[in-house]
Amino acid sequence: MILVGNQRGGARDLARHLLKDENERVVVHDMRGFASNDLLSALQESQAISRGTNCKQHLFSLSLNPPADADASEADFEDAVSRVEQALGLSKQPRAIVFHEKEGTDDQIRRHAHAVWCRIDVENMKAVQLSFTHTKLQSVARDLYRDHGWKMPRGFVRHEERDPRNFTLAEWQQCKRAKRDPAKTKEIFQDACG
């Protein structure tokens, strides 16, 4: 399962993104630790609490994408989220899980998930320190591939073998706004530079 996470602020923007109707189906699967019952209010609650601290990026947002040929169950996603929060020290923090179902380029409906944690430890009124998140997420992802028997991407086995056409989230979003295929755009730039 590919895991991509980052610290961020912007509670309202994140909630709007997670609830966006560009997906075939959006389900707020689980919320824990928030006083609020809906996603927007819960993330705004996190933002309000963060104002009692110096923390600007009070949320940790995670995207979970299983391999295209995998049939990941809700339990598989919940297990992945649990492993990530253990690895990052977010187990006691308020959290929401949102499922998205979206039509892929092959016209198949695929499910992926997002998890969002409030980083503010309300007892101490400070943010949970997150260090080496990329490395920790890569380790959890490798374990998930092994445990499920999924074919591991070459770049996970050897960093040198990763696909140079992979793009960052920012590049993908920029292509999406420009209504261009991110993979083809990246390939054009790779061909031009190579």
C-alpha positions as a printed NumPy array, in Angstrom:
array([[  0.   ,   0.   ,   0.   ],
       [  1.448,   3.366,  -0.95 ],
       [  1.391,   5.732,   2.018],
       [  1.837,   9.463,   1.549],
       [  1.529,  11.778,   4.509],
       [  2.285,  15.315,   5.533],
       [  1.764,  17.841,   8.283],
       [ -0.598,  20.621,   7.361],
       [ -2.946,  23.33 ,   8.522],
       [ -5.947,  24.448,   6.513],
       [ -8.682,  22.463,   8.257],
       [-11.498,  23.784,   6.068],
       [ -9.611,  23.176,   2.802],
       [ -8.667,  19.645,   3.826],
       [-12.242,  18.788,   4.843],
       [-13.569,  20.143,   1.54 ],
       [-10.985,  18.125,  -0.369],
       [-11.814,  14.915,   1.497],
       [-15.556,  15.387,   0.974],
       [-15.277,  16.499,  -2.67 ],
       [-17.809,  14.903,  -5.004],
       [-15.248,  14.256,  -7.773],
       [-15.161,  10.754,  -6.306],
       [-17.866,   8.242,  -7.199],
       [-18.44 ,   7.668,  -3.501],
       [-17.18 ,   9.335,  -0.298],
       [-17.724,   7.758,   3.128],
       [-16.56 ,   9.139,   6.453],
       [-15.768,   5.715,   7.876],
       [-14.589,   6.496,  11.391],
       [-14.057,   9.449,  13.703],
       [-12.599,   9.175,  17.178],
       [-11.556,  11.681,  19.815],
       [-13.383,  14.71 ,  18.435],
       [-16.326,  16.388,  20.152],
       [-17.772,  17.131,  16.712],
       [-19.747,  14.59 ,  14.692],
       [-18.912,  15.779,  11.17 ],
       [-15.554,  16.003,   9.425],
       [-15.493,  19.749,   8.765],
       [-16.387,  20.602,  12.372],
       [-13.885,  18.07 ,  13.7  ],
       [-10.979,  19.491,  11.7  ],
       [-11.998,  23.033,  12.63 ],
       [-12.068,  21.867,  16.255],
       [ -8.433,  20.79 ,  15.815],
       [ -7.603,  24.201,  14.37 ],
       [ -9.288,  25.978,  17.294],
       [ -7.326,  23.886,  19.808],
       [ -4.088,  24.592,  17.946],
       [ -4.557,  28.332,  18.536],
       [ -3.556,  27.687,  22.147],
       [ -0.142,  26.596,  20.838],
       [  2.42 ,  27.87 ,  18.348],
       [  1.64 ,  24.999,  15.972],
       [  0.556,  26.068,  12.473],
       [  0.439,  22.563,  10.954],
       [ -1.865,  20.99 ,  13.517],
       [ -2.994,  18.091,  11.297],
       [ -1.268,  15.049,   9.858],
       [ -2.926,  13.903,   6.656],
       [ -2.304,  10.449,   5.193],
       [ -3.317,   8.991,   1.839],
       [ -3.502,   5.188,   1.561],
       [ -3.469,   3.65 ,  -1.922],
       [ -3.457,  -0.128,  -2.353],
       [ -1.978,  -1.725,  -5.488],
       [ -4.293,  -1.538,  -8.513],
       [ -4.788,  -5.307,  -8.577],
       [ -5.4  ,  -5.636,  -4.811],
       [ -8.782,  -5.936,  -3.189],
       [ -8.071,  -4.185,   0.112],
       [-10.847,  -4.531,   2.673],
       [-11.938,  -1.982,   5.261],
       [-10.041,  -4.056,   7.826],
       [ -6.87 ,  -3.826,   5.681],
       [ -7.141,  -0.032,   5.613],
       [ -7.868,   0.104,   9.362],
       [ -4.83 ,  -2.086,  10.023],
       [ -2.636,   0.177,   7.88 ],
       [ -3.905,   3.284,   9.698],
       [ -3.251,   1.613,  13.055],
       [  0.307,   0.692,  12.04 ],
       [  0.985,   4.244,  10.845],
       [ -0.298,   5.862,  14.024],
       [  1.835,   3.471,  16.093],
       [  4.928,   4.269,  14.024],
       [  4.366,   8.027,  14.228],
       [  3.244,   8.225,  17.862],
       [ -0.294,   9.365,  17.021],
       [ -2.209,   6.488,  18.686],
       [ -3.862,   8.657,  21.33 ],
       [ -4.71 ,  11.523,  18.99 ],
       [ -8.151,  12.341,  17.529],
       [ -8.486,  10.778,  14.068],
       [-10.812,  10.524,  11.096],
       [-10.789,   7.942,   8.271],
       [-12.442,   8.713,   4.927],
       [-12.929,   6.233,   2.077],
       [-13.017,   7.348,  -1.552],
       [-14.116,   5.263,  -4.505],
       [-13.004,   6.636,  -7.832],
       [-13.049,   5.397, -11.413],
       [ -9.536,   4.622, -12.633],
       [ -8.079,   5.055, -16.094],
       [ -9.12 ,   1.459, -16.823],
       [-12.779,   2.306, -15.963],
       [-12.573,   0.189, -12.799],
       [-13.823,   1.608,  -9.512],
       [-10.968,   1.681,  -7.02 ],
       [-11.061,   2.39 ,  -3.315],
       [ -8.451,   4.382,  -1.47 ],
       [ -8.523,   6.042,   1.927],
       [ -7.403,   9.096,   3.822],
       [ -6.709,   9.412,   7.531],
       [ -6.298,  12.686,   9.383],
       [ -5.003,  13.135,  12.913],
       [ -5.047,  16.185,  15.152],
       [ -1.419,  16.602,  16.264],
       [ -2.222,  18.667,  19.351],
       [ -1.758,  16.874,  22.669],
       [ -4.439,  18.707,  24.669],
       [ -3.075,  17.642,  28.062],
       [  0.25 ,  19.373,  27.389],
       [ -1.013,  21.869,  24.795],
       [  1.75 ,  21.117,  22.335],
       [  1.967,  19.315,  19.02 ],
       [  3.09 ,  15.703,  18.813],
       [  6.589,  15.876,  17.338],
       [  6.79 ,  14.077,  13.989],
       [ 10.262,  13.236,  12.74 ],
       [ 11.352,  11.067,   9.805],
       [  7.744,  10.528,   8.709],
       [  8.696,   9.598,   5.143],
       [ 11.1  ,   6.884,   6.321],
       [  8.591,   5.528,   8.845],
       [  5.784,   5.47 ,   6.261],
       [  8.043,   3.637,   3.789],
       [  8.819,   1.019,   6.44 ],
       [  5.119,   0.478,   7.233],
       [  4.322,   0.312,   3.503],
       [  6.99 ,  -2.357,   2.906],
       [  5.567,  -4.408,   5.77 ],
       [  2.053,  -4.096,   4.321],
       [  3.239,  -5.304,   0.901],
       [  4.997,  -8.282,   2.492],
       [  2.164,  -9.202,   4.856],
       [ -0.481,  -9.097,   2.102],
       [  1.653, -10.819,  -0.527],
       [  1.305,  -7.853,  -2.898],
       [  3.949,  -7.326,  -5.562],
       [  6.289,  -4.726,  -4.131],
       [  7.149,  -1.748,  -6.369],
       [ 10.74 ,  -1.882,  -7.6  ],
       [ 11.554,   1.439,  -5.934],
       [ 10.611,  -0.043,  -2.542],
       [ 13.1  ,  -2.869,  -2.996],
       [ 15.944,  -0.691,  -4.272],
       [ 15.675,   3.095,  -4.213],
       [ 17.823,   3.32 ,  -7.355],
       [ 15.157,   1.412,  -9.307],
       [ 12.282,   3.773,  -8.592],
       [ 10.415,   5.07 , -11.611],
       [ 11.9  ,   8.465, -12.588],
       [  8.495,   9.376, -14.03 ],
       [  6.907,   9.382, -10.573],
       [  5.709,  12.808,  -9.599],
       [  5.176,  14.693,  -6.385],
       [  1.742,  15.538,  -5.036],
       [  2.317,  19.196,  -5.984],
       [  3.205,  18.219,  -9.576],
       [  0.161,  15.956,  -9.804],
       [ -2.145,  18.695,  -8.513],
       [ -0.659,  21.235, -10.926],
       [ -1.272,  18.899, -13.876],
       [ -4.797,  18.229, -12.665],
       [ -5.558,  21.962, -12.503],
       [ -4.164,  22.346, -16.036],
       [ -6.295,  19.359, -17.164],
       [ -3.215,  17.393, -18.261],
       [ -2.255,  13.787, -17.631],
       [  0.441,  13.932, -14.896],
       [  2.214,  10.753, -16.051],
       [  2.449,  11.906, -19.675],
       [  3.595,  15.373, -18.61 ],
       [  6.349,  13.943, -16.399],
       [  7.435,  11.614, -19.213],
       [  7.723,  14.571, -21.608],
       [ 10.001,  16.395, -19.165],
       [ 12.087,  13.253, -18.549],
       [ 12.512,  12.743, -22.308],
       [ 13.477,  16.394, -22.798],
       [ 16.106,  16.264, -20.033],
       [ 17.45 ,  12.814, -20.862]])
